[in-house]
């Protein structure tokens, strides 16, 4: 391939393919290189999308099995057809990956399936996924969007059979009788919830003394109570020291984080979900002198450019919140700046969502962060038990919490535990993006009866005048 491009993107995940599309819209001749053999990255192929498909299927099963009677629907004899559930998940993934390939063609983006390596500033060499001679792509700019990989746990070998990462946990052949999840973050709790709903006894071991690290403390406490009530068991402030796979399961050893006697637990499957690390291997970054920080993240400036002119990086590989939507926004802003436009991202207005049930959504600052910085703030909180729509849906667990500046009333953060939290948080995202206040949100008319009224009431509560509580 002898043609020269304006931009070559390495990585076909949310960061990379969105950046490529925006670049093409701006008139840049663009190529995208992806070694997986399918576009969409970890998120679409073995992350966000397949996990949400299984979360939805398992939620339907749990509702049908345990909650229909409450609504006056008599039912019995439900059982899990795991192969059908997995086939549905696979179909969703396949259709979406094909959709992204169509978008590449629609936007006249050259898609090269293979492993890309930066040979020099202005050149990417690609080893084709299906074999054959290497291709050299000449380009004015290179964008690294290679995402992240599973963080390993020392002393524990992931075999994707008995000891699995999130990838293996999305493709189990049968519902395990017992599962041990190492890590009480988003991935661990979502996948633990899937298999608990389908019949597994799930135990979660977490090094910290709370679940959902980084979330507001009140949210963490609420979700711990809720998930325990649902049947998950937790061992907090605990450190896993080893895991030995056997023919009939895995023996895991752990001990109190702050010292104490070692204990053991036997289970059928162990899920290692202790986080993710940037994927920077075999990219040629060291050869061309691209700087990384001590944790391996690529260092970039405010324009997402590395220390090497013409080489940019976005998404999980540069750190910050490892979220697909954050990566997508970085891709758009990066290529707009590359094209001579201006742009920025308000990272305080990037929501984080946990798709358990109830859902969890966090935005902006937590109470703990505001207290640590001695920021004077006020709190408005409203429970879903006082929301008409939540009560009619028999789904009223949780609350909405709005944090606003004590002097200016500007919204500093929002935290939701409850039904459709991931969607409800979006109106607060928009309000924050426009620099809005709690009163702006409180004076905006909300349809009745609707779950979103809880957001309005929380904003009213921050002003000291909630109506329905």
DRENDO-1510 file (C-alpha; in Angstrom, 1 decimal, always signed):
<recs>
REC; n; res; u; v; w
REC; 1; UNK; +0.0; +0.0; +0.0 .
REC; 2; UNK; +1.9; +3.1; -1.3 .
REC; 3; UNK; -0.7; +5.8; -0.7 .
REC; 4; UNK; -0.1; +8.4; +2.0 .
REC; 5; UNK; -2.7; +9.2; +4.7 .
REC; 6; UNK; -3.5; +12.3; +6.7 .
REC; 7; UNK; -4.1; +10.0; +9.7 .
REC; 8; UNK; -3.5; +6.4; +10.7 .
REC; 9; UNK; -5.4; +5.2; +13.8 .
REC; 10; UNK; -4.0; +2.2; +15.6 .
REC; 11; UNK; -6.8; +0.5; +17.4 .
REC; 12; UNK; -10.4; -0.1; +16.4 .
REC; 13; UNK; -12.2; +0.4; +19.7 .
REC; 14; UNK; -14.6; +3.2; +20.7 .
REC; 15; UNK; -11.7; +5.7; +20.8 .
REC; 16; UNK; -10.2; +4.7; +17.5 .
REC; 17; UNK; -13.2; +4.1; +15.2 .
REC; 18; UNK; -15.0; +7.3; +16.4 .
REC; 19; UNK; -11.8; +9.3; +15.9 .
REC; 20; UNK; -11.5; +7.8; +12.4 .
REC; 21; UNK; -15.1; +8.7; +11.5 .
REC; 22; UNK; -14.7; +12.3; +12.8 .
REC; 23; UNK; -11.4; +12.7; +10.9 .
REC; 24; UNK; -13.1; +11.5; +7.7 .
REC; 25; UNK; -16.0; +13.9; +8.2 .
REC; 26; UNK; -13.4; +16.7; +8.5 .
REC; 27; UNK; -11.8; +15.7; +5.2 .
REC; 28; UNK; -8.8; +13.8; +6.4 .
REC; 29; UNK; -7.7; +10.8; +4.4 .
REC; 30; UNK; -7.9; +8.2; +7.2 .
REC; 31; UNK; -6.9; +4.5; +7.8 .
REC; 32; UNK; -7.6; +2.4; +10.8 .
REC; 33; UNK; -5.5; -0.6; +11.9 .
REC; 34; UNK; -7.0; -3.3; +14.1 .
REC; 35; UNK; -5.4; -6.6; +14.9 .
REC; 36; UNK; -8.5; -8.3; +16.5 .
REC; 37; UNK; -10.1; -9.1; +13.2 .
REC; 38; UNK; -13.2; -7.3; +14.3 .
REC; 39; UNK; -13.7; -3.6; +15.0 .
REC; 40; UNK; -15.2; -2.3; +18.3 .
REC; 41; UNK; -12.4; -3.1; +20.6 .
REC; 42; UNK; -12.7; -4.7; +24.1 .
REC; 43; UNK; -15.9; -2.8; +24.7 .
REC; 44; UNK; -17.9; -4.3; +21.9 .
REC; 45; UNK; -16.3; -7.7; +21.6 .
REC; 46; UNK; -15.5; -8.8; +25.1 .
REC; 47; UNK; -16.6; -6.0; +27.4 .
REC; 48; UNK; -19.4; -3.4; +27.6 .
REC; 49; UNK; -21.7; -4.9; +25.0 .
REC; 50; UNK; -21.7; -8.6; +25.7 .
REC; 51; UNK; -21.8; -8.0; +29.5 .
REC; 52; UNK; -24.9; -5.8; +29.1 .
REC; 53; UNK; -26.5; -8.4; +26.9 .
REC; 54; UNK; -26.1; -11.0; +29.7 .
REC; 55; UNK; -27.1; -8.5; +32.4 .
REC; 56; UNK; -30.3; -7.9; +30.5 .
REC; 57; UNK; -31.0; -11.6; +29.9 .
REC; 58; UNK; -30.3; -12.5; +33.5 .
REC; 59; UNK; -32.4; -9.6; +34.8 .
REC; 60; UNK; -35.4; -10.8; +32.7 .
REC; 61; UNK; -34.9; -14.3; +34.2 .
REC; 62; UNK; -34.8; -13.1; +37.7 .
REC; 63; UNK; -37.8; -10.9; +37.3 .
REC; 64; UNK; -39.8; -13.7; +35.7 .
REC; 65; UNK; -38.7; -16.2; +38.3 .
REC; 66; UNK; -39.2; -14.1; +41.4 .
REC; 67; UNK; -41.2; -10.9; +40.8 .
REC; 68; UNK; -44.1; -11.7; +38.4 .
REC; 69; UNK; -46.3; -12.8; +41.3 .
REC; 70; UNK; -46.1; -9.4; +42.8 .
REC; 71; UNK; -47.7; -8.0; +39.7 .
REC; 72; UNK; -50.5; -10.6; +39.7 .
REC; 73; UNK; -48.9; -12.8; +37.0 .
REC; 74; UNK; -48.9; -16.5; +37.8 .
REC; 75; UNK; -45.9; -18.3; +36.4 .
REC; 76; UNK; -43.8; -21.4; +37.1 .
REC; 77; UNK; -41.3; -23.7; +35.5 .
REC; 78; UNK; -38.8; -21.1; +34.3 .
REC; 79; UNK; -35.3; -22.4; +33.6 .
REC; 80; UNK; -32.1; -21.0; +32.1 .
REC; 81; UNK; -31.2; -21.9; +28.5 .
REC; 82; UNK; -27.6; -20.8; +28.7 .
REC; 83; UNK; -26.6; -21.7; +25.1 .
REC; 84; UNK; -29.5; -19.6; +23.8 .
REC; 85; UNK; -28.6; -16.7; +26.1 .
REC; 86; UNK; -25.0; -16.9; +24.8 .
REC; 87; UNK; -26.1; -17.1; +21.2 .
REC; 88; UNK; -28.2; -13.9; +21.7 .
REC; 89; UNK; -25.2; -12.2; +23.1 .
REC; 90; UNK; -23.0; -13.3; +20.2 .
REC; 91; UNK; -25.6; -12.1; +17.7 .
REC; 92; UNK; -25.7; -8.6; +19.3 .
REC; 93; UNK; -21.9; -8.4; +19.1 .
REC; 94; UNK; -21.7; -9.6; +15.6 .
REC; 95; UNK; -24.4; -7.2; +14.3 .
REC; 96; UNK; -22.7; -4.3; +16.0 .
REC; 97; UNK; -19.2; -5.1; +14.7 .
REC; 98; UNK; -20.6; -5.4; +11.2 .
REC; 99; UNK; -22.3; -2.1; +11.7 .
REC; 100; UNK; -18.9; -0.5; +12.4 .
REC; 101; UNK; -17.4; -2.0; +9.4 .
REC; 102; UNK; -20.2; -0.5; +7.3 .
REC; 103; UNK; -19.5; +2.9; +8.9 .
REC; 104; UNK; -15.8; +2.6; +7.8 .
REC; 105; UNK; -16.9; +2.0; +4.2 .
REC; 106; UNK; -19.6; +4.7; +4.4 .
REC; 107; UNK; -17.0; +7.3; +5.5 .
REC; 108; UNK; -14.3; +6.0; +3.0 .
REC; 109; UNK; -11.9; +5.0; +5.8 .
REC; 110; UNK; -9.3; +2.4; +4.9 .
REC; 111; UNK; -9.6; -0.6; +7.3 .
REC; 112; UNK; -6.5; -2.7; +7.6 .
REC; 113; UNK; -6.8; -5.9; +9.6 .
REC; 114; UNK; -3.5; -6.6; +11.3 .
REC; 115; UNK; -1.0; -5.6; +14.0 .
REC; 116; UNK; +0.2; -2.0; +13.7 .
REC; 117; UNK; +3.7; -0.9; +14.8 .
REC; 118; UNK; +5.0; +2.6; +14.7 .
REC; 119; UNK; +8.2; +2.4; +12.7 .
REC; 120; UNK; +8.9; +6.1; +12.8 .
REC; 121; UNK; +6.9; +9.3; +13.1 .
REC; 122; UNK; +4.9; +9.2; +9.9 .
REC; 123; UNK; +5.0; +5.5; +9.3 .
REC; 124; UNK; +3.0; +2.5; +10.6 .
REC; 125; UNK; +4.0; -1.0; +9.6 .
REC; 126; UNK; +1.2; -3.6; +9.6 .
REC; 127; UNK; +1.5; -7.3; +9.9 .
REC; 128; UNK; -1.7; -8.6; +8.2 .
REC; 129; UNK; -4.0; -10.7; +10.5 .
REC; 130; UNK; -4.3; -13.4; +7.9 .
REC; 131; UNK; -0.6; -13.6; +7.0 .
REC; 132; UNK; +1.3; -12.2; +4.1 .
REC; 133; UNK; +3.8; -9.4; +3.5 .
REC; 134; UNK; +4.0; -6.4; +5.9 .
REC; 135; UNK; +2.4; -3.2; +4.7 .
REC; 136; UNK; +3.8; +0.2; +5.3 .
REC; 137; UNK; +1.3; +3.1; +5.8 .
REC; 138; UNK; +2.8; +6.5; +5.3 .
REC; 139; UNK; +0.9; +9.2; +7.2 .
REC; 140; UNK; +1.1; +12.8; +8.4 .
REC; 141; UNK; -0.3; +11.9; +11.8 .
REC; 142; UNK; -0.5; +8.7; +14.0 .
REC; 143; UNK; -3.2; +8.2; +16.6 .
REC; 144; UNK; -2.6; +5.5; +19.3 .
REC; 145; UNK; -6.0; +4.2; +20.5 .
REC; 146; UNK; -5.1; +0.7; +21.6 .
REC; 147; UNK; -7.1; +0.7; +24.8 .
REC; 148; UNK; -6.4; -1.5; +27.9 .
REC; 149; UNK; -6.0; -5.0; +29.0 .
REC; 150; UNK; -6.8; -7.1; +32.1 .
REC; 151; UNK; -4.6; -6.3; +35.1 .
REC; 152; UNK; -3.1; -9.5; +36.3 .
REC; 153; UNK; -2.9; -10.5; +40.0 .
REC; 154; UNK; +0.5; -11.7; +41.1 .
REC; 155; UNK; +0.6; -15.4; +41.9 .
REC; 156; UNK; -2.7; -16.1; +40.0 .
REC; 157; UNK; -2.5; -17.6; +36.5 .
REC; 158; UNK; -5.6; -16.8; +34.4 .
REC; 159; UNK; -6.4; -19.8; +32.2 .
REC; 160; UNK; -9.9; -18.7; +31.1 .
REC; 161; UNK; -11.3; -22.0; +32.2 .
REC; 162; UNK; -11.3; -22.2; +36.0 .
REC; 163; UNK; -9.6; -18.9; +36.7 .
REC; 164; UNK; -11.0; -16.4; +34.3 .
REC; 165; UNK; -10.8; -12.7; +33.4 .
REC; 166; UNK; -13.9; -10.8; +32.3 .
REC; 167; UNK; -13.4; -12.3; +28.9 .
REC; 168; UNK; -13.7; -15.9; +30.1 .
REC; 169; UNK; -16.6; -14.9; +32.5 .
REC; 170; UNK; -18.6; -13.8; +29.4 .
REC; 171; UNK; -18.3; -17.2; +27.8 .
REC; 172; UNK; -18.8; -19.9; +30.5 .
REC; 173; UNK; -20.3; -23.1; +29.2 .
REC; 174; UNK; -22.5; -23.7; +32.2 .
REC; 175; UNK; -23.7; -21.9; +35.3 .
REC; 176; UNK; -21.2; -22.5; +38.0 .
REC; 177; UNK; -22.4; -23.7; +41.4 .
REC; 178; UNK; -20.0; -21.3; +43.1 .
REC; 179; UNK; -18.0; -18.3; +41.9 .
REC; 180; UNK; -15.4; -16.2; +43.7 .
REC; 181; UNK; -14.9; -12.7; +42.3 .
REC; 182; UNK; -11.7; -10.9; +43.2 .
REC; 183; UNK; -12.4; -7.2; +43.1 .
REC; 184; UNK; -15.6; -5.3; +44.0 .
REC; 185; UNK; -15.3; -2.7; +41.2 .
REC; 186; UNK; -17.7; -2.3; +38.2 .
REC; 187; UNK; -16.6; -5.4; +36.3 .
REC; 188; UNK; -16.6; -7.7; +39.3 .
REC; 189; UNK; -20.1; -6.6; +40.5 .
REC; 190; UNK; -21.7; -6.6; +37.1 .
REC; 191; UNK; -20.5; -10.1; +36.1 .
REC; 192; UNK; -21.0; -11.4; +39.7 .
REC; 193; UNK; -24.6; -10.2; +39.4 .
REC; 194; UNK; -25.1; -12.0; +36.1 .
REC; 195; UNK; -24.0; -15.4; +37.5 .
REC; 196; UNK; -25.7; -14.9; +40.8 .
REC; 197; UNK; -29.0; -14.3; +39.1 .
REC; 198; UNK; -28.6; -17.4; +37.0 .
REC; 199; UNK; -28.0; -19.6; +40.1 .
REC; 200; UNK; -24.4; -19.4; +41.2 .
REC; 201; UNK; -23.4; -18.7; +44.8 .
REC; 202; UNK; -21.1; -15.7; +44.4 .
REC; 203; UNK; -18.6; -14.4; +46.9 .
REC; 204; UNK; -16.7; -11.2; +46.3 .
REC; 205; UNK; -13.3; -10.5; +47.9 .
REC; 206; UNK; -12.1; -6.8; +48.0 .
REC; 207; UNK; -8.9; -5.4; +49.2 .
REC; 208; UNK; -10.5; -2.1; +50.3 .
REC; 209; UNK; -13.0; -1.7; +53.1 .
REC; 210; UNK; -15.8; -0.7; +50.7 .
REC; 211; UNK; -17.1; -1.6; +47.2 .
REC; 212; UNK; -17.2; +0.5; +44.0 .
REC; 213; UNK; -13.9; +2.4; +44.6 .
REC; 214; UNK; -14.1; +6.0; +43.4 .
REC; 215; UNK; -17.9; +6.2; +43.8 .
REC; 216; UNK; -19.6; +8.4; +46.4 .
REC; 217; UNK; -19.4; +6.9; +49.8 .
REC; 218; UNK; -23.1; +6.9; +50.4 .
REC; 219; UNK; -23.6; +5.1; +47.1 .
REC; 220; UNK; -21.0; +2.5; +48.0 .
REC; 221; UNK; -22.8; +1.8; +51.3 .
REC; 222; UNK; -26.2; +1.6; +49.7 .
REC; 223; UNK; -25.1; -0.9; +47.1 .
REC; 224; UNK; -23.3; -3.1; +49.6 .
REC; 225; UNK; -26.6; -3.4; +51.5 .
REC; 226; UNK; -28.5; -4.0; +48.3 .
REC; 227; UNK; -26.2; -6.6; +46.8 .
REC; 228; UNK; -26.0; -8.5; +50.1 .
REC; 229; UNK; -29.8; -8.6; +50.1 .
REC; 230; UNK; -29.7; -10.0; +46.6 .
REC; 231; UNK; -27.5; -12.8; +47.8 .
REC; 232; UNK; -23.9; -11.8; +47.0 .
REC; 233; UNK; -21.5; -12.4; +49.9 .
REC; 234; UNK; -18.6; -10.0; +50.6 .
REC; 235; UNK; -15.2; -10.3; +52.3 .
REC; 236; UNK; -13.9; -6.7; +52.5 .
REC; 237; UNK; -10.4; -5.6; +53.6 .
REC; 238; UNK; -9.1; -8.9; +52.4 .
REC; 239; UNK; -6.1; -9.8; +50.3 .
REC; 240; UNK; -6.0; -12.8; +48.0 .
REC; 241; UNK; -2.6; -14.6; +48.2 .
REC; 242; UNK; -3.0; -17.5; +45.9 .
REC; 243; UNK; -5.3; -19.6; +43.7 .
REC; 244; UNK; -4.7; -23.2; +42.8 .
REC; 245; UNK; -6.8; -24.7; +39.9 .
REC; 246; UNK; -7.9; -28.3; +40.4 .
REC; 247; UNK; -9.9; -30.7; +38.4 .
REC; 248; UNK; -13.1; -29.9; +40.4 .
REC; 249; UNK; -12.5; -26.3; +41.0 .
REC; 250; UNK; -10.2; -23.7; +42.5 .
REC; 251; UNK; -8.8; -23.3; +46.0 .
REC; 252; UNK; -8.2; -19.7; +46.9 .
REC; 253; UNK; -6.2; -18.5; +49.9 .
REC; 254; UNK; -6.7; -15.1; +51.4 .
REC; 255; UNK; -6.0; -13.1; +54.5 .
REC; 256; UNK; -7.0; -9.9; +56.3 .
REC; 257; UNK; -5.5; -6.9; +54.5 .
REC; 258; UNK; -4.2; -5.5; +57.8 .
REC; 259; UNK; -2.8; -8.8; +59.1 .
REC; 260; UNK; -4.2; -12.0; +60.5 .
REC; 261; UNK; -4.7; -15.7; +59.8 .
REC; 262; UNK; -4.8; -17.1; +56.3 .
REC; 263; UNK; -8.1; -18.6; +55.2 .
REC; 264; UNK; -9.2; -20.7; +52.3 .
REC; 265; UNK; -12.3; -21.0; +50.1 .
REC; 266; UNK; -13.2; -23.6; +47.4 .
REC; 267; UNK; -15.1; -22.6; +44.4 .
REC; 268; UNK; -15.9; -23.7; +40.8 .
REC; 269; UNK; -14.9; -20.5; +39.0 .
REC; 270; UNK; -12.6; -17.6; +40.0 .
REC; 271; UNK; -13.1; -14.3; +38.3 .
REC; 272; UNK; -10.1; -11.9; +38.5 .
REC; 273; UNK; -11.5; -8.3; +38.2 .
REC; 274; UNK; -8.9; -6.1; +39.8 .
REC; 275; UNK; -8.8; -3.5; +37.1 .
REC; 276; UNK; -7.2; -2.8; +33.7 .
REC; 277; UNK; -3.9; -1.5; +32.4 .
REC; 278; UNK; -2.9; +0.4; +29.3 .
REC; 279; UNK; -2.1; -1.7; +26.2 .
REC; 280; UNK; +1.2; -0.4; +24.9 .
REC; 281; UNK; +3.1; -3.6; +24.0 .
REC; 282; UNK; +4.6; -4.2; +20.6 .
REC; 283; UNK; +3.6; -0.7; +19.3 .
REC; 284; UNK; +7.1; +0.6; +18.8 .
REC; 285; UNK; +6.5; +3.5; +21.2 .
REC; 286; UNK; +9.9; +3.0; +23.0 .
REC; 287; UNK; +11.7; +2.8; +19.6 .
REC; 288; UNK; +10.4; +6.2; +18.5 .
REC; 289; UNK; +10.8; +7.8; +22.0 .
REC; 290; UNK; +7.2; +8.2; +23.1 .
REC; 291; UNK; +7.2; +8.9; +26.8 .
REC; 292; UNK; +5.1; +6.9; +29.3 .
REC; 293; UNK; +4.5; +7.5; +33.0 .
REC; 294; UNK; +5.4; +5.1; +35.8 .
REC; 295; UNK; +2.2; +3.1; +35.4 .
REC; 296; UNK; +2.7; +2.7; +31.6 .
REC; 297; UNK; +0.2; +5.3; +30.4 .
REC; 298; UNK; +1.2; +7.3; +27.4 .
REC; 299; UNK; +1.9; +10.9; +28.3 .
REC; 300; UNK; +0.1; +13.5; +26.2 .
REC; 301; UNK; -0.4; +17.3; +26.3 .
REC; 302; UNK; -3.7; +19.2; +26.3 .
REC; 303; UNK; -4.0; +18.5; +22.5 .
REC; 304; UNK; -3.5; +14.7; +23.1 .
REC; 305; UNK; -0.1; +14.9; +21.4 .
REC; 306; UNK; +2.8; +12.9; +22.8 .
REC; 307; UNK; +6.3; +14.3; +23.1 .
REC; 308; UNK; +6.9; +13.1; +19.5 .
REC; 309; UNK; +5.4; +15.5; +16.9 .
REC; 310; UNK; +2.7; +13.9; +14.9 .
REC; 311; UNK; +2.0; +11.1; +17.3 .
REC; 312; UNK; -1.2; +11.4; +19.4 .
REC; 313; UNK; -2.9; +9.1; +21.9 .
REC; 314; UNK; -6.4; +8.9; +23.4 .
REC; 315; UNK; -8.6; +6.6; +25.5 .
REC; 316; UNK; -7.6; +4.1; +28.1 .
REC; 317; UNK; -4.0; +4.2; +26.9 .
REC; 318; UNK; -3.6; +7.7; +28.4 .
REC; 319; UNK; -5.3; +7.0; +31.7 .
REC; 320; UNK; -8.1; +8.8; +33.5 .
REC; 321; UNK; -11.5; +7.2; +33.6 .
REC; 322; UNK; -11.4; +4.0; +31.6 .
REC; 323; UNK; -14.7; +4.5; +29.9 .
REC; 324; UNK; -15.8; +4.0; +26.3 .
REC; 325; UNK; -17.7; +7.3; +26.1 .
REC; 326; UNK; -14.8; +9.3; +27.6 .
REC; 327; UNK; -12.5; +7.7; +24.9 .
REC; 328; UNK; -15.0; +8.5; +22.1 .
REC; 329; UNK; -15.1; +12.2; +23.2 .
REC; 330; UNK; -11.3; +12.3; +23.3 .
REC; 331; UNK; -11.2; +10.9; +19.8 .
REC; 332; UNK; -13.5; +13.6; +18.4 .
REC; 333; UNK; -11.7; +16.5; +20.2 .
REC; 334; UNK; -8.3; +15.2; +19.2 .
REC; 335; UNK; -8.9; +15.0; +15.5 .
REC; 336; UNK; -10.7; +18.3; +15.6 .
REC; 337; UNK; -7.7; +20.0; +17.1 .
REC; 338; UNK; -5.5; +18.1; +14.6 .
REC; 339; UNK; -7.6; +19.7; +11.9 .
REC; 340; UNK; -7.1; +23.2; +13.2 .
REC; 341; UNK; -10.3; +23.5; +15.2 .
REC; 342; UNK; -10.5; +24.0; +19.0 .
REC; 343; UNK; -12.0; +21.7; +21.5 .
REC; 344; UNK; -12.0; +20.5; +25.1 .
REC; 345; UNK; -13.5; +17.9; +27.4 .
REC; 346; UNK; -15.0; +18.7; +30.8 .
REC; 347; UNK; -14.0; +15.6; +32.6 .
REC; 348; UNK; -16.2; +16.5; +35.5 .
REC; 349; UNK; -19.2; +16.0; +33.2 .
REC; 350; UNK; -18.3; +12.5; +32.2 .
REC; 351; UNK; -20.7; +10.0; +33.9 .
REC; 352; UNK; -19.7; +6.7; +35.3 .
REC; 353; UNK; -22.3; +3.9; +35.3 .
REC; 354; UNK; -22.6; +0.5; +36.9 .
REC; 355; UNK; -25.2; -1.7; +35.2 .
REC; 356; UNK; -26.2; -3.8; +38.2 .
REC; 357; UNK; -29.8; -3.6; +39.3 .
REC; 358; UNK; -30.5; -1.1; +40.7 .
REC; 359; UNK; -28.1; +0.8; +38.4 .
REC; 360; UNK; -25.5; +3.2; +39.8 .
REC; 361; UNK; -24.5; +6.4; +38.2 .
REC; 362; UNK; -21.9; +9.0; +39.3 .
REC; 363; UNK; -21.0; +12.4; +38.0 .
REC; 364; UNK; -18.6; +15.1; +39.0 .
REC; 365; UNK; -17.3; +15.3; +42.6 .
REC; 366; UNK; -18.2; +13.0; +45.4 .
REC; 367; UNK; -18.8; +14.2; +48.9 .
REC; 368; UNK; -15.5; +12.8; +50.0 .
REC; 369; UNK; -13.7; +14.8; +47.3 .
REC; 370; UNK; -15.4; +18.0; +48.2 .
REC; 371; UNK; -14.6; +17.6; +51.9 .
REC; 372; UNK; -11.0; +16.8; +51.1 .
REC; 373; UNK; -10.7; +20.1; +49.2 .
REC; 374; UNK; -12.6; +22.1; +51.8 .
REC; 375; UNK; -15.3; +23.1; +49.3 .
REC; 376; UNK; -18.5; +24.4; +50.9 .
REC; 377; UNK; -21.4; +22.5; +49.4 .
REC; 378; UNK; -25.0; +21.6; +50.0 .
REC; 379; UNK; -26.7; +18.3; +49.5 .
REC; 380; UNK; -30.1; +17.5; +48.0 .
REC; 381; UNK; -31.3; +14.0; +48.3 .
REC; 382; UNK; -34.6; +12.3; +47.2 .
REC; 383; UNK; -35.5; +8.6; +47.6 .
REC; 384; UNK; -37.2; +6.6; +44.9 .
REC; 385; UNK; -39.7; +5.3; +47.5 .
REC; 386; UNK; -41.3; +8.8; +47.2 .
REC; 387; UNK; -41.4; +8.7; +43.4 .
REC; 388; UNK; -44.7; +7.7; +41.9 .
REC; 389; UNK; -43.4; +6.0; +38.8 .
REC; 390; UNK; -40.9; +3.9; +40.8 .
REC; 391; UNK; -43.7; +2.8; +43.1 .
REC; 392; UNK; -45.9; +1.8; +40.3 .
REC; 393; UNK; -43.0; -0.1; +38.8 .
REC; 394; UNK; -42.4; -1.9; +42.1 .
REC; 395; UNK; -38.8; -0.7; +41.6 .
REC; 396; UNK; -38.2; +1.9; +44.3 .
REC; 397; UNK; -34.9; +1.1; +45.8 .
REC; 398; UNK; -32.2; +3.8; +45.9 .
REC; 399; UNK; -32.0; +7.6; +45.7 .
REC; 400; UNK; -30.8; +10.7; +43.8 .
REC; 401; UNK; -28.3; +13.0; +45.3 .
REC; 402; UNK; -27.3; +16.4; +44.0 .
REC; 403; UNK; -24.2; +18.3; +45.3 .
REC; 404; UNK; -24.2; +22.0; +44.7 .
REC; 405; UNK; -21.8; +24.9; +45.5 .
REC; 406; UNK; -23.0; +26.5; +48.8 .
REC; 407; UNK; -22.5; +30.0; +47.4 .
REC; 408; UNK; -23.2; +29.8; +43.7 .
REC; 409; UNK; -25.6; +26.9; +43.6 .
REC; 410; UNK; -23.7; +25.5; +40.6 .
REC; 411; UNK; -24.0; +21.7; +40.4 .
REC; 412; UNK; -20.7; +20.0; +41.4 .
REC; 413; UNK; -21.8; +16.4; +41.3 .
REC; 414; UNK; -24.7; +14.0; +41.1 .
REC; 415; UNK; -25.0; +10.4; +42.3 .
REC; 416; UNK; -27.8; +8.0; +41.7 .
REC; 417; UNK; -28.7; +4.5; +42.9 .
REC; 418; UNK; -31.9; +3.3; +41.4 .
REC; 419; UNK; -33.9; +2.2; +38.3 .
REC; 420; UNK; -32.5; +3.5; +35.0 .
REC; 421; UNK; -29.8; +5.5; +36.9 .
REC; 422; UNK; -27.5; +5.5; +33.8 .
REC; 423; UNK; -30.2; +7.3; +31.7 .
REC; 424; UNK; -31.4; +9.6; +34.5 .
REC; 425; UNK; -27.9; +11.0; +35.1 .
REC; 426; UNK; -27.8; +12.4; +31.6 .
REC; 427; UNK; -29.9; +15.5; +32.3 .
REC; 428; UNK; -27.5; +16.4; +35.1 .
REC; 429; UNK; -24.6; +15.9; +32.6 .
REC; 430; UNK; -26.2; +18.4; +30.3 .
REC; 431; UNK; -26.9; +20.8; +33.1 .
REC; 432; UNK; -23.3; +20.7; +34.3 .
REC; 433; UNK; -21.9; +21.0; +30.8 .
REC; 434; UNK; -23.7; +24.3; +30.5 .
REC; 435; UNK; -22.6; +25.4; +34.0 .
REC; 436; UNK; -26.1; +25.1; +35.4 .
REC; 437; UNK; -27.3; +25.3; +39.0 .
REC; 438; UNK; -29.5; +23.2; +41.2 .
REC; 439; UNK; -32.2; +25.8; +40.7 .
REC; 440; UNK; -31.9; +25.5; +36.9 .
REC; 441; UNK; -32.7; +21.8; +37.2 .
REC; 442; UNK; -35.4; +22.3; +39.9 .
REC; 443; UNK; -37.3; +24.8; +37.8 .
REC; 444; UNK; -37.2; +22.6; +34.7 .
REC; 445; UNK; -40.6; +20.9; +34.1 .
REC; 446; UNK; -40.5; +17.1; +34.3 .
REC; 447; UNK; -43.2; +14.8; +33.1 .
REC; 448; UNK; -45.4; +13.0; +35.6 .
REC; 449; UNK; -45.3; +10.3; +36.6 .
REC; 450; UNK; -41.7; +9.8; +35.7 .
REC; 451; UNK; -38.5; +8.5; +37.3 .
REC; 452; UNK; -36.8; +11.8; +36.3 .
REC; 453; UNK; -39.0; +13.6; +38.8 .
REC; 454; UNK; -36.6; +12.2; +41.4 .
REC; 455; UNK; -33.8; +14.2; +39.9 .
REC; 456; UNK; -35.9; +17.4; +40.0 .
REC; 457; UNK; -36.9; +16.7; +43.6 .
REC; 458; UNK; -33.2; +16.2; +44.6 .
REC; 459; UNK; -32.4; +19.5; +43.1 .
REC; 460; UNK; -35.3; +21.1; +45.0 .
REC; 461; UNK; -34.0; +19.4; +48.1 .
REC; 462; UNK; -30.6; +21.1; +47.6 .
REC; 463; UNK; -32.5; +24.3; +47.8 .
REC; 464; UNK; -34.3; +23.2; +50.9 .
REC; 465; UNK; -37.7; +22.9; +49.3 .
REC; 466; UNK; -38.4; +19.4; +48.1 .
REC; 467; UNK; -42.1; +18.9; +47.5 .
REC; 468; UNK; -42.9; +15.2; +47.9 .
REC; 469; UNK; -40.9; +14.4; +51.0 .
</recs>
